Amino acid sequence: MNEYELKVYEEVVEWEQNITKPTGIMNRLSKKAQEKMNGLIPEKVHQVVTESIKAMVKTTLIGSQITTNKKLGRGLTLAEQDELVRHKTVIYQKTALVEGAGTGAGGILLGLADFPLLLTIKMKFLFDVAASYGFNTSDYEERLFILHIFQLAFSSEETRRKTLNIIENWEEEKKLLVDMDWRKFQQEYRDYIDLAKMLQLVPGIGAVVGAYANHNLLKHLGETAMNAYRLRILMRTPNQF
């Protein structure tokens, strides 16, 4: 590894330690409360919501696939790819901020519209990140990797650990994967963003909350995606660590 790759490796190790830290007591209590609420929801409702999210995500994946420049990061060094992703993150943060402020200011009806709009922004962003690191999003396995990054960013402690393990061992794990666990996918994401999105519906503060929440959610997703792809790139060459 060159000097920059050694620096990146240290940053990735620190990132892995941070995302696998035990969550605080308030987060654990909140997760238990959310799980209890999910248990009270009829099974038919869970099925409808899961199928709706699955359809929404798959539609977004198709749209993102069509509009992504697949040659974006090819031929670049890791340092150049990282810089490209940082630039993309800032652009998408601004887009998400504007979208959150607009839907938050519009009350309950527009606030509810924020969910699919923000999901679309996040997925398109992840496609651009994948292309920035030279990966071909036309491949099914690359779209599965994108969904695992999304799940890593927006999930509970237990799911983060399991998802990180899949990403760390992607070349082997991808052979065992057929599709996502869509029920877990939608529940983890919904639980993760519930509080911010509920506050976004409150008149008077919705615009501020929506802008702030969306900006931070994209920042968090950007950090997760960058380090997930860095990890994958650094793991390509056996025994280099």
VEXTOR-120715 format. One line per 4 residues: their letters; for each residue y, x, z of N, C-alpha, C, O. Coordinates in Angstrom, 2 decimals, padded with zeros to 5 digits. Last residue first. Example, Ala and Ser with C-alpha at 12.3 -4.5 7.8 and 13.67 -1.06 7.14 Angstrom:
BEGIN
SA = -002.25/012.85/007.08/-001.06/013.67/007.14/000.03/012.90/007.87/001.14/013.41/008.04  -005.69/013.19/007.80/-004.50/012.30/007.80/-003.30/013.20/007.80/-003.32/014.24/008.46
***
This chain:
BEGIN
FQNP = -006.49/-002.46/004.29/-005.88/-002.42/005.62/-006.60/-001.42/006.50/-006.24/-001.24/007.67  -008.00/-002.47/002.04/-006.72/-001.77/001.94/-006.01/-001.71/003.29/-005.02/-000.98/003.43  -010.52/-003.65/001.69/-010.38/-002.50/002.59/-009.05/-001.77/002.50/-008.96/-000.59/002.84  -009.92/-005.02/-001.57/-010.78/-004.83/-000.41/-010.44/-003.56/000.36/-010.11/-002.52/-000.22
TRML = -007.08/-006.65/-002.63/-007.78/-005.36/-002.74/-008.59/-005.11/-001.47/-008.01/-005.01/-000.39  -006.11/-009.14/-001.71/-006.81/-009.02/-003.00/-007.65/-007.75/-003.11/-008.77/-007.78/-003.61  -004.55/-009.42/000.46/-005.99/-009.43/000.69/-006.79/-009.23/-000.60/-008.02/-009.15/-000.56  -001.98/-009.58/-000.49/-002.37/-008.35/000.21/-003.88/-008.26/000.43/-004.42/-007.17/000.57
IRLR = -002.05/-012.20/-001.52/-001.85/-011.05/-002.42/-002.32/-009.76/-001.76/-002.97/-008.94/-002.40  -002.38/-013.71/000.82/-003.38/-013.77/-000.25/-003.27/-012.58/-001.19/-004.29/-012.01/-001.60  -000.02/-013.08/002.18/-001.33/-012.79/002.77/-002.40/-012.75/001.69/-003.24/-011.84/001.66  001.88/-014.15/000.40/001.87/-012.71/000.71/000.50/-012.28/001.25/-000.05/-011.27/000.84
YANM = 001.20/-016.85/000.62/000.97/-016.14/-000.65/001.00/-014.63/-000.46/000.22/-013.91/-001.09  001.93/-017.28/003.29/000.58/-017.61/002.84/000.25/-016.87/001.54/-000.84/-016.34/001.38  004.62/-016.56/003.32/003.67/-015.72/004.04/002.23/-016.03/003.66/001.38/-015.13/003.70  005.74/-018.59/001.69/005.94/-017.18/001.39/004.87/-016.32/002.06/004.27/-015.45/001.42
ATEG = 004.99/-020.96/003.08/004.49/-020.68/001.73/004.60/-019.20/001.39/003.66/-018.61/000.85  006.39/-020.68/005.52/004.94/-020.83/005.50/004.37/-020.45/004.14/003.39/-019.71/004.05  009.04/-020.55/004.66/008.47/-019.44/005.43/006.95/-019.47/005.38/006.30/-018.44/005.23  009.24/-023.10/003.41/009.46/-021.86/002.66/008.85/-020.65/003.35/008.23/-019.81/002.70
LHKL = 008.85/-024.85/005.53/007.88/-024.83/004.44/008.00/-023.55/003.62/007.00/-022.99/003.19  011.19/-024.27/006.99/009.87/-024.03/007.58/008.79/-023.95/006.50/007.92/-023.08/006.56  013.10/-025.16/005.13/013.11/-023.77/005.60/011.74/-023.39/006.16/011.21/-022.32/005.85  012.43/-027.85/004.95/012.27/-026.99/003.76/012.28/-025.51/004.15/011.55/-024.71/003.57
LNHN = 013.07/-028.64/007.55/011.71/-028.82/007.08/011.44/-027.95/005.85/010.36/-027.38/005.71  015.83/-028.14/007.63/014.92/-027.34/008.46/013.47/-027.45/008.01/012.72/-026.48/008.08  016.76/-030.08/005.80/017.09/-028.66/005.61/016.11/-027.77/006.38/015.62/-026.78/005.84  015.84/-032.43/007.01/015.32/-032.02/005.71/015.57/-030.55/005.42/014.72/-029.85/004.88
AYAG = 017.37/-032.44/009.42/015.90/-032.43/009.45/015.34/-031.92/008.12/014.46/-031.06/008.12  020.05/-032.52/008.47/019.58/-031.42/009.34/018.06/-031.30/009.29/017.52/-030.20/009.15  020.08/-034.94/007.00/020.43/-033.67/006.37/019.87/-032.50/007.15/019.28/-031.58/006.57  019.29/-036.81/008.99/018.53/-036.65/007.75/018.80/-035.32/007.07/017.87/-034.64/006.63
VVAG = 021.33/-036.54/010.92/019.95/-036.24/011.27/019.11/-035.97/010.02/018.32/-035.03/009.98  023.52/-037.39/009.38/023.51/-036.05/009.99/022.09/-035.63/010.30/021.67/-034.51/009.99  022.71/-040.00/008.67/023.05/-039.02/007.64/022.98/-037.60/008.17/022.43/-036.71/007.52  022.25/-041.32/011.18/021.17/-041.12/010.20/021.46/-040.04/009.18/020.58/-039.25/008.85
IGPV = 024.14/-042.05/012.93/023.72/-040.64/013.01/022.68/-040.30/011.94/022.28/-039.15/011.81  024.77/-044.66/012.00/025.80/-043.80/012.57/025.42/-042.34/012.62/026.26/-041.47/012.37  021.59/-046.15/012.67/022.93/-046.22/012.07/023.91/-045.29/012.77/023.88/-045.15/013.99  018.54/-044.48/012.42/019.53/-045.00/013.37/020.92/-045.00/012.72/021.38/-043.96/012.26
LQLM = 016.78/-043.23/010.78/017.02/-044.64/010.51/018.10/-045.25/011.41/018.53/-046.38/011.19  016.43/-040.74/011.81/017.18/-040.84/010.56/017.53/-042.29/010.23/018.47/-042.55/009.48  014.70/-041.09/013.87/016.12/-040.93/014.20/016.98/-041.07/012.96/018.14/-041.47/013.05  012.34/-041.14/012.35/012.74/-042.33/013.11/014.23/-042.27/013.44/014.94/-043.27/013.31
KALD = 012.24/-038.56/011.38/012.43/-039.64/010.43/012.80/-040.95/011.13/013.52/-041.77/010.56  011.83/-037.06/013.70/013.02/-036.82/012.88/013.30/-037.99/011.95/014.45/-038.37/011.76  009.32/-038.15/014.55/010.53/-038.24/015.38/011.80/-038.08/014.54/012.73/-038.88/014.66  007.42/-037.63/012.36/007.76/-038.96/012.86/009.11/-039.04/013.57/009.95/-039.87/013.24
IYDR = 006.38/-035.31/011.33/007.78/-035.60/011.01/008.27/-036.93/011.59/009.41/-037.33/011.35  003.76/-035.18/012.34/004.64/-034.02/012.46/006.11/-034.40/012.29/006.98/-033.90/013.00  002.57/-037.59/011.63/002.81/-037.30/013.05/003.82/-036.18/013.23/004.65/-036.22/014.14  002.43/-037.21/008.84/003.20/-038.31/009.40/003.55/-038.05/010.86/004.69/-038.27/011.28
YEQQ = 000.69/-035.00/008.68/002.04/-034.93/008.14/002.93/-035.99/008.77/004.06/-035.71/009.18  -001.63/-036.04/009.88/-001.00/-034.84/010.42/000.45/-034.74/009.96/001.34/-034.44/010.76  -002.20/-038.23/008.19/-001.92/-038.43/009.61/-001.19/-037.24/010.22/-000.26/-037.41/011.00  -002.66/-037.05/005.68/-001.54/-037.98/005.84/-001.19/-038.19/007.31/-000.02/-038.32/007.65
FKRW = -004.88/-035.33/006.26/-003.67/-034.84/005.60/-002.48/-035.75/005.89/-001.42/-035.28/006.31  -006.82/-037.06/007.20/-006.25/-036.07/008.11/-004.92/-035.55/007.55/-003.96/-035.36/008.30  -007.23/-038.42/004.76/-006.85/-039.14/005.98/-006.20/-038.19/006.98/-005.14/-038.49/007.54  -008.02/-036.48/002.94/-006.73/-037.14/002.77/-006.28/-037.91/004.00/-005.08/-038.03/004.26
DMDV = -009.21/-033.58/002.81/-009.46/-034.69/003.73/-008.15/-035.47/003.79/-007.27/-035.15/004.59  -009.26/-032.63/-000.68/-008.69/-032.62/000.65/-009.28/-033.75/001.49/-009.79/-034.74/000.96  -012.23/-031.48/-002.42/-010.97/-032.22/-002.33/-010.45/-032.11/-000.90/-011.12/-031.56/-000.03  -013.97/-029.32/-002.41/-013.98/-030.24/-003.53/-012.67/-031.00/-003.58/-012.06/-031.16/-004.64
LLKK = -014.75/-026.05/-001.33/-013.82/-027.18/-001.32/-013.95/-028.01/-002.59/-014.03/-027.48/-003.70  -016.21/-023.80/-001.51/-016.80/-024.89/-000.73/-015.96/-026.16/-000.78/-016.39/-027.22/-000.32  -014.70/-022.00/-002.82/-015.97/-022.36/-003.46/-016.61/-023.57/-002.77/-017.44/-024.27/-003.36  -012.66/-021.44/-001.09/-012.37/-022.32/-002.23/-013.64/-022.77/-002.95/-013.65/-023.82/-003.60
EEEW = -013.71/-019.59/000.73/-013.55/-020.99/001.13/-013.35/-021.92/-000.06/-013.81/-023.06/-000.05  -013.58/-017.13/-000.61/-014.88/-017.71/-000.26/-014.76/-019.20/000.01/-015.60/-019.99/-000.43  -010.87/-016.83/-001.06/-011.80/-016.55/-002.15/-013.19/-017.09/-001.88/-013.91/-017.47/-002.80  -009.64/-017.37/001.50/-009.56/-018.30/000.39/-010.60/-018.05/-000.69/-011.16/-019.02/-001.20
NEII = -009.36/-016.69/004.18/-010.64/-016.43/003.50/-010.76/-017.27/002.22/-011.82/-017.80/001.90  -006.87/-017.53/004.94/-007.21/-016.11/005.13/-008.47/-015.74/004.35/-008.63/-014.59/003.92  -007.12/-020.28/004.48/-006.21/-019.49/003.64/-006.53/-017.99/003.74/-006.48/-017.28/002.74  -008.90/-020.98/006.51/-009.26/-021.23/005.11/-008.41/-020.36/004.19/-008.92/-019.78/003.24
NLTK = -007.39/-020.27/008.74/-008.67/-019.59/008.51/-009.12/-019.78/007.06/-009.65/-018.86/006.44  -005.33/-022.11/008.54/-005.03/-020.69/008.38/-006.31/-019.90/008.09/-006.30/-018.97/007.28  -006.76/-024.44/009.14/-006.20/-024.25/007.80/-005.86/-022.79/007.53/-006.08/-022.29/006.43  -007.39/-024.05/011.82/-008.46/-024.23/010.84/-007.96/-023.96/009.43/-008.64/-023.34/008.62
RRTE = -004.81/-023.86/012.93/-005.77/-022.76/013.08/-006.88/-022.85/012.02/-007.25/-021.85/011.41  -003.73/-026.37/012.27/-003.12/-025.13/011.76/-004.11/-023.98/011.82/-004.22/-023.20/010.87  -005.34/-028.10/013.75/-005.45/-028.12/012.30/-004.83/-026.87/011.68/-005.34/-026.35/010.68  -004.45/-027.40/016.35/-005.86/-027.27/015.98/-006.03/-027.21/014.46/-006.78/-026.37/013.95
ESSF = -001.64/-028.01/016.23/-002.14/-026.66/016.53/-003.57/-026.46/016.06/-003.87/-025.45/015.42  -000.88/-030.20/013.42/-001.02/-029.87/014.83/-001.64/-028.48/015.00/-002.10/-027.87/014.04  001.31/-029.68/010.55/000.11/-030.15/011.23/000.10/-029.71/012.68/000.96/-028.94/013.11  002.73/-028.49/008.16/003.01/-029.76/008.83/001.75/-030.32/009.48/001.19/-031.32/009.02
ALQF = 001.80/-026.06/007.14/003.19/-026.18/007.58/003.41/-027.40/008.46/004.20/-027.35/009.41  -000.80/-026.58/006.40/-000.54/-025.54/007.39/000.86/-025.69/007.98/001.07/-025.47/009.17  -000.39/-028.47/004.39/-001.05/-028.88/005.64/-000.82/-027.85/006.75/-000.65/-028.23/007.91  000.78/-026.82/002.46/001.50/-027.99/002.97/000.92/-028.42/004.31/001.66/-028.70/005.26
IHLI = -001.36/-025.10/002.00/-000.09/-024.57/002.53/000.72/-025.70/003.16/001.28/-025.55/004.24  -003.14/-026.95/000.92/-003.47/-026.30/002.20/-002.24/-025.64/002.82/-002.09/-025.63/004.04  -001.87/-027.56/-001.46/-002.05/-028.62/-000.47/-002.40/-028.05/000.90/-002.01/-028.61/001.93  -002.08/-025.07/-002.74/-000.76/-025.62/-002.43/-000.87/-026.70/-001.35/-000.06/-026.74/-000.43
FLRE = -004.84/-024.97/-003.11/-004.20/-023.98/-002.24/-002.83/-024.48/-001.81/-002.45/-024.33/-000.64  -005.14/-027.00/-005.00/-005.75/-027.15/-003.67/-005.12/-026.19/-002.67/-004.89/-026.54/-001.51  -003.89/-025.77/-007.10/-003.28/-026.98/-006.56/-003.86/-027.30/-005.18/-003.16/-027.81/-004.31  -005.67/-023.73/-007.54/-004.31/-023.38/-007.12/-003.59/-024.60/-006.56/-002.76/-024.47/-005.65
EYDS = -007.93/-025.07/-008.40/-007.99/-024.37/-007.11/-006.61/-023.97/-006.61/-006.38/-023.89/-005.40  -007.12/-025.97/-010.92/-007.33/-026.93/-009.84/-007.31/-026.24/-008.48/-006.75/-026.77/-007.51  -004.60/-024.35/-012.76/-005.94/-024.28/-012.19/-006.04/-025.22/-010.99/-005.15/-025.25/-010.14  -001.94/-024.49/-013.24/-002.79/-025.34/-014.09/-004.22/-025.37/-013.54/-004.97/-026.31/-013.81
TNFG = -000.63/-022.64/-011.76/-000.82/-023.95/-011.14/-001.58/-024.92/-012.03/-001.83/-026.06/-011.63  -001.28/-019.38/-011.44/-001.29/-020.40/-012.48/-001.62/-021.77/-011.87/-002.77/-022.03/-011.52  000.90/-017.12/-009.76/-000.32/-017.91/-009.78/-000.19/-019.08/-010.76/000.88/-019.68/-010.89  003.18/-015.54/-009.33/002.32/-015.25/-010.47/001.02/-016.03/-010.55/000.13/-015.67/-011.31
YSAA = 004.98/-016.24/-007.45/004.04/-015.18/-007.08/002.98/-014.93/-008.17/002.02/-014.20/-007.95  006.22/-018.30/-008.75/007.02/-017.11/-008.44/006.13/-015.93/-008.05/006.49/-014.78/-008.27  004.25/-020.25/-008.73/004.59/-019.60/-010.00/005.38/-018.31/-009.77/005.21/-017.34/-010.51  004.41/-020.93/-006.00/003.16/-020.43/-006.58/003.42/-019.67/-007.87/002.89/-018.59/-008.08
VDFL = 007.05/-021.89/-005.92/006.67/-020.72/-005.12/005.40/-020.09/-005.69/005.31/-018.87/-005.86  006.85/-024.14/-007.54/007.74/-023.04/-007.95/007.41/-021.75/-007.18/007.50/-020.66/-007.73  005.13/-025.66/-005.99/004.71/-025.25/-007.33/005.56/-024.08/-007.81/005.04/-023.14/-008.42  006.74/-026.08/-003.76/005.52/-025.28/-003.62/004.98/-024.83/-004.97/004.43/-023.74/-005.09
FKMK = 008.75/-027.74/-004.89/009.09/-026.42/-004.34/007.85/-025.53/-004.25/007.91/-024.36/-004.63  007.27/-030.01/-005.42/007.86/-029.26/-006.55/008.23/-027.85/-006.10/008.04/-026.89/-006.84  006.71/-030.74/-002.76/005.63/-030.37/-003.67/006.14/-029.57/-004.86/005.53/-028.59/-005.27  009.30/-031.29/-001.75/008.45/-030.28/-001.13/007.35/-029.80/-002.08/007.10/-028.60/-002.20
ITLL = 010.16/-033.40/-003.40/010.92/-032.14/-003.35/010.04/-031.02/-002.81/010.04/-029.91/-003.36  008.24/-035.36/-002.74/008.35/-034.86/-004.11/009.06/-033.52/-004.16/008.64/-032.60/-004.86  008.88/-035.80/-000.06/007.55/-035.31/-000.42/007.56/-034.70/-001.82/006.95/-033.66/-002.06  011.40/-036.90/-000.32/011.26/-035.58/000.30/009.91/-034.97/-000.02/009.81/-033.76/-000.23
LPFD = 010.67/-039.34/-001.55/011.61/-038.42/-002.21/011.46/-037.01/-001.65/011.41/-036.04/-002.40  008.94/-040.65/000.25/008.43/-040.17/-001.05/009.36/-039.19/-001.74/008.89/-038.29/-002.44  010.91/-040.81/002.50/009.56/-040.24/002.61/009.02/-039.77/001.26/008.67/-038.60/001.13  013.26/-042.14/001.84/013.30/-040.69/002.03/011.91/-040.07/002.00/011.74/-038.94/001.54
ALGL = 012.98/-044.83/001.93/012.81/-044.20/000.61/012.78/-042.68/000.72/012.34/-042.00/-000.21  013.73/-045.38/004.51/012.31/-045.46/004.17/012.01/-044.79/002.83/010.92/-044.26/002.62  016.48/-045.14/004.16/015.77/-044.21/005.04/014.29/-044.20/004.77/013.65/-043.15/004.80  017.10/-047.34/002.63/017.15/-046.01/001.99/016.45/-044.96/002.83/015.88/-044.01/002.30
LIGG = 016.59/-049.24/004.72/015.93/-049.31/003.42/015.93/-047.98/002.68/014.90/-047.54/002.17  018.20/-048.44/006.97/016.74/-048.50/007.05/016.08/-048.46/005.67/015.11/-047.72/005.48  020.99/-046.42/005.79/020.33/-047.37/006.67/018.82/-047.37/006.50/018.24/-046.43/005.95  022.23/-044.46/004.29/022.01/-045.77/003.68/021.29/-046.77/004.54/020.98/-047.87/004.07
AGTG = 022.28/-042.03/005.42/023.52/-042.81/005.50/023.31/-044.23/005.01/024.13/-045.11/005.27  019.79/-041.05/004.72/020.08/-041.32/006.12/021.31/-042.19/006.30/021.37/-042.99/007.23  020.03/-040.64/002.01/019.14/-041.71/002.46/019.40/-042.06/003.92/019.26/-043.22/004.31  021.99/-038.54/002.10/022.18/-039.76/001.32/021.32/-040.91/001.79/021.81/-042.02/001.97
AGEV = 020.83/-036.58/003.68/022.13/-037.15/004.07/022.35/-038.48/003.36/022.84/-039.43/003.96  018.53/-035.98/002.19/018.42/-036.50/003.55/019.70/-037.17/004.02/019.65/-038.20/004.69  019.65/-034.98/-000.20/018.79/-036.17/-000.24/018.69/-036.81/001.15/018.75/-038.03/001.27  020.99/-032.73/000.77/021.75/-033.80/000.11/020.95/-035.10/000.10/021.49/-036.17/000.35
LATK = 018.76/-031.29/001.75/019.88/-031.65/002.63/020.66/-032.82/002.05/020.95/-033.79/002.75  017.24/-030.85/-000.52/016.69/-031.69/000.54/017.78/-032.16/001.49/017.73/-033.28/001.98  019.00/-029.13/-001.90/018.58/-030.38/-002.51/018.07/-031.35/-001.44/018.43/-032.53/-001.45  019.12/-026.99/-000.10/020.35/-027.73/-000.43/020.02/-029.10/-001.03/020.66/-030.10/-000.73
QYIV = 016.47/-026.17/-000.20/017.05/-026.61/001.07/018.30/-027.45/000.82/018.51/-028.48/001.46  016.26/-025.35/-002.84/015.56/-026.57/-002.44/016.04/-027.07/-001.08/016.01/-028.28/-000.83  017.87/-023.02/-002.71/018.18/-024.09/-003.66/017.54/-025.41/-003.21/018.19/-026.45/-003.21  016.50/-021.49/-000.79/017.90/-021.90/-000.55/018.27/-023.08/-001.45/018.90/-024.03/-001.00
TKHR = 014.06/-021.09/-002.14/014.10/-021.81/-000.85/015.50/-022.33/-000.57/015.67/-023.47/-000.15  014.76/-019.54/-004.33/014.26/-020.88/-004.55/014.36/-021.71/-003.26/014.69/-022.90/-003.31  015.41/-017.17/-002.97/016.44/-017.86/-003.75/016.03/-019.32/-003.99/016.85/-020.23/-003.87  012.92/-016.51/-001.94/014.04/-016.76/-001.02/015.15/-017.54/-001.72/015.74/-018.46/-001.15
VLED = 011.55/-016.12/-004.34/011.17/-017.24/-003.47/012.27/-017.55/-002.46/012.53/-018.71/-002.16  012.80/-013.80/-005.26/012.84/-015.02/-006.07/012.53/-016.24/-005.22/013.17/-017.28/-005.37  012.05/-012.03/-003.27/013.47/-012.35/-003.44/013.64/-013.63/-004.26/014.52/-014.44/-003.98  009.29/-011.92/-003.72/009.82/-012.41/-002.44/011.27/-012.84/-002.58/011.67/-013.89/-002.06
QEAL = 009.28/-010.73/-006.26/008.75/-012.08/-006.09/009.27/-012.70/-004.79/009.65/-013.87/-004.77  010.28/-008.22/-005.64/011.03/-009.08/-006.55/010.58/-010.54/-006.44/011.39/-011.46/-006.51  008.22/-007.30/-003.98/009.59/-007.37/-003.46/010.44/-008.31/-004.32/011.22/-009.10/-003.79  006.07/-007.28/-005.74/006.05/-008.19/-004.60/007.45/-008.37/-004.03/007.83/-009.47/-003.63
TLGR = 007.35/-007.14/-009.14/006.79/-006.53/-007.94/006.79/-007.56/-006.82/007.44/-008.60/-006.93  006.42/-009.16/-012.01/007.36/-008.71/-010.99/006.63/-008.00/-009.85/005.45/-008.24/-009.62  004.60/-010.23/-013.74/005.13/-008.92/-014.06/006.12/-008.38/-013.05/006.63/-007.27/-013.20  005.55/-013.59/-013.14/004.59/-012.65/-013.71/005.28/-011.33/-014.07/006.37/-011.31/-014.63
GLKK = 007.06/-015.67/-012.15/007.01/-014.41/-011.40/006.07/-013.37/-011.96/005.81/-012.35/-011.31  007.08/-017.70/-014.30/008.22/-017.37/-013.47/008.16/-015.98/-012.83/009.10/-015.19/-012.96  005.42/-018.94/-016.00/005.58/-017.49/-016.20/006.65/-016.91/-015.27/007.07/-015.77/-015.43  005.49/-021.65/-015.60/004.31/-020.93/-015.13/004.40/-019.42/-015.29/003.56/-018.69/-014.77
NTTI = 007.78/-023.73/-014.49/007.74/-022.58/-015.39/006.63/-021.63/-014.91/006.81/-020.90/-013.94  006.96/-027.14/-014.05/006.99/-025.79/-013.49/006.92/-024.72/-014.58/006.09/-024.81/-015.49  006.61/-029.72/-014.97/007.97/-029.17/-014.98/008.07/-027.74/-014.45/009.16/-027.18/-014.42  003.89/-030.35/-014.71/004.53/-030.43/-016.03/005.84/-029.66/-016.07/006.16/-029.02/-017.07
QSGI = 003.45/-030.13/-011.97/002.71/-029.28/-012.89/003.40/-029.21/-014.25/003.49/-028.15/-014.87  004.99/-032.17/-010.96/005.38/-030.79/-010.67/004.72/-029.82/-011.63/005.31/-028.82/-012.05  003.51/-034.38/-011.87/004.89/-034.18/-012.31/005.36/-032.75/-012.11/006.03/-032.18/-012.96  001.09/-033.94/-010.49/001.10/-034.00/-011.95/002.51/-033.73/-012.48/002.69/-032.95/-013.42
LTTK = 001.96/-034.09/-007.84/001.35/-032.86/-008.34/001.37/-032.81/-009.87/001.64/-031.77/-010.46  002.79/-036.75/-007.69/003.78/-035.68/-007.55/003.24/-034.36/-008.09/003.97/-033.59/-008.71  000.32/-037.99/-007.88/001.33/-038.25/-008.90/002.39/-037.15/-008.90/002.83/-036.68/-009.95  -000.82/-037.02/-005.52/-001.42/-036.65/-006.81/-000.46/-036.90/-007.97/-000.42/-036.13/-008.92
VMAK = 000.85/-038.23/-003.60/000.78/-036.77/-003.70/000.23/-036.36/-005.07/000.77/-035.44/-005.70  000.34/-040.96/-004.07/001.69/-040.44/-004.15/001.69/-038.93/-004.37/002.42/-038.41/-005.21  -002.41/-041.16/-003.58/-001.89/-041.47/-004.91/-000.50/-040.88/-005.11/-000.19/-040.36/-006.18  -002.41/-040.43/-000.85/-003.20/-039.68/-001.82/-002.67/-039.89/-003.23/-002.49/-038.94/-003.99
ISET = -000.83/-042.46/000.23/-000.36/-041.07/000.31/-001.10/-040.22/-000.73/-000.49/-039.38/-001.40  -002.54/-044.65/-000.31/-001.16/-044.63/-000.83/-000.62/-043.20/-000.86/-000.03/-042.78/-001.85  -004.86/-044.02/001.07/-004.92/-044.13/-000.39/-003.53/-044.07/-001.01/-003.36/-043.52/-002.10  -003.78/-044.10/003.70/-004.39/-042.88/003.17/-004.43/-042.90/001.64/-004.07/-041.92/001.00
VVQH = -002.95/-046.77/003.92/-001.96/-045.69/004.02/-002.51/-044.40/003.40/-001.80/-043.71/002.68  -005.46/-048.06/003.68/-004.38/-048.35/002.73/-003.36/-047.22/002.71/-002.94/-046.76/001.65  -006.84/-047.01/005.89/-007.36/-046.82/004.54/-006.27/-047.03/003.48/-006.17/-046.27/002.52  -005.28/-047.91/008.03/-005.47/-046.47/007.81/-005.92/-046.20/006.37/-005.43/-045.28/005.72
VKEP = -005.68/-050.65/007.70/-004.33/-050.10/007.54/-004.42/-048.60/007.27/-003.73/-048.08/006.39  -008.37/-050.86/008.33/-007.92/-051.22/006.98/-006.54/-050.67/006.68/-006.25/-050.28/005.55  -008.41/-050.19/011.04/-009.00/-049.29/010.07/-008.54/-049.59/008.65/-008.34/-048.68/007.85  -005.38/-050.78/012.93/-006.63/-051.24/012.30/-007.11/-050.29/011.20/-006.30/-049.68/010.51
ILGN = -004.22/-048.62/015.46/-003.98/-049.15/014.12/-005.30/-049.57/013.48/-006.26/-048.79/013.49  -004.94/-047.35/017.73/-004.66/-048.78/017.84/-004.44/-049.44/016.48/-004.47/-050.66/016.37  -005.11/-044.71/017.05/-006.35/-045.41/017.42/-006.18/-046.91/017.52/-007.15/-047.66/017.41  -002.47/-044.04/016.76/-003.30/-044.11/015.55/-004.60/-044.86/015.81/-005.12/-045.55/014.94
MKEQ = -001.80/-043.99/019.47/-001.21/-045.00/018.60/-002.03/-045.17/017.33/-002.26/-046.29/016.87  -003.25/-041.72/020.23/-003.54/-043.01/020.86/-003.01/-044.16/020.00/-003.68/-045.17/019.82  -002.00/-039.79/018.73/-003.41/-040.05/018.47/-003.82/-041.41/019.06/-004.61/-042.15/018.47  000.51/-039.84/019.92/000.38/-040.22/018.52/-001.06/-040.55/018.16/-001.32/-041.48/017.39
AKKS = -000.15/-038.90/022.44/000.43/-040.24/022.31/000.28/-040.74/020.87/-000.03/-041.91/020.64  -001.00/-036.34/021.82/-001.95/-037.27/022.42/-001.46/-038.71/022.28/-002.25/-039.62/022.04  001.40/-035.27/020.86/000.26/-035.38/019.96/-000.76/-036.37/020.51/-001.33/-037.16/019.75  002.93/-035.30/023.21/003.36/-036.09/022.06/002.20/-036.31/021.10/002.03/-037.41/020.57
LRNM = 001.51/-033.46/024.73/001.60/-034.85/025.19/001.99/-035.77/024.04/001.46/-036.88/023.92  001.97/-031.18/023.19/000.60/-031.65/023.39/000.58/-033.11/023.84/-000.25/-033.90/023.39  004.73/-030.94/023.35/004.11/-031.14/022.04/002.70/-031.68/022.18/002.27/-032.53/021.39  004.98/-030.47/026.08/005.59/-031.67/025.51/004.99/-031.98/024.14/004.76/-033.15/023.81
IGTP = 003.68/-028.01/026.43/003.11/-029.21/027.04/003.68/-030.49/026.44/002.97/-031.48/026.31  003.63/-026.09/023.33/004.09/-026.43/024.67/003.52/-027.75/025.15/002.95/-028.51/024.37  000.77/-024.60/021.61/002.00/-025.40/021.66/002.36/-025.73/023.10/001.51/-025.65/023.99  -000.30/-021.25/021.24/-000.50/-022.57/021.84/000.82/-023.33/021.92/001.85/-022.75/022.26
KTIN = 000.18/-019.70/018.03/000.50/-019.77/019.46/000.19/-021.16/020.00/000.39/-022.15/019.30  -000.10/-019.55/015.36/-001.32/-019.87/016.11/-001.08/-019.86/017.62/-002.03/-020.00/018.40  002.33/-018.79/014.38/001.86/-020.14/014.03/000.56/-020.52/014.75/000.18/-021.69/014.76  002.57/-016.15/015.42/003.51/-017.21/015.81/002.95/-018.61/015.53/003.09/-019.50/016.37
QEWE = 000.57/-014.72/014.16/000.56/-014.83/015.63/001.44/-015.99/016.09/001.10/-016.71/017.02  001.42/-014.89/011.52/000.13/-015.47/011.91/000.06/-015.67/013.42/-000.45/-016.69/013.89  003.83/-013.41/011.71/003.85/-014.83/011.35/002.55/-015.52/011.77/002.59/-016.62/012.31  002.81/-010.87/012.23/003.66/-011.52/013.22/003.73/-013.03/012.98/003.69/-013.83/013.91
VVEE = 001.47/-010.45/009.80/000.72/-010.43/011.07/001.51/-011.14/012.16/000.95/-011.92/012.93  003.65/-010.47/008.05/002.61/-011.50/007.93/001.79/-011.59/009.22/001.45/-012.68/009.66  005.03/-008.20/008.83/005.69/-009.50/008.95/004.66/-010.63/008.90/004.79/-011.62/009.61  003.19/-006.22/008.16/003.60/-006.37/009.55/004.23/-007.74/009.79/004.00/-008.37/010.82
YVKL = 003.16/-006.61/005.36/001.93/-006.80/006.14/002.27/-007.02/007.63/001.69/-007.89/008.27  005.75/-005.86/004.69/005.33/-007.25/004.51/004.10/-007.55/005.35/004.00/-008.61/005.97  005.56/-003.11/005.20/006.54/-003.92/005.93/006.14/-005.40/005.88/006.19/-006.10/006.89  003.66/-002.45/003.28/003.37/-002.21/004.71/004.31/-003.04/005.59/003.89/-003.60/006.60
EYEN = 005.08/-003.06/000.96/003.88/-003.83/001.29/003.47/-003.64/002.75/003.00/-004.58/003.38  007.05/-001.06/001.04/007.43/-002.48/001.14/006.24/-003.33/001.54/006.37/-004.24/002.37  005.51/001.29/000.74/006.32/001.07/001.96/006.69/-000.41/002.13/006.66/-000.93/003.25  002.28/000.38/-000.68/003.54/001.10/-000.65/004.33/000.70/000.60/003.89/-000.12/001.40
M = -001.21/000.84/000.00/000.00/000.00/000.00/001.25/000.87/000.00/001.28/001.94/000.60
***
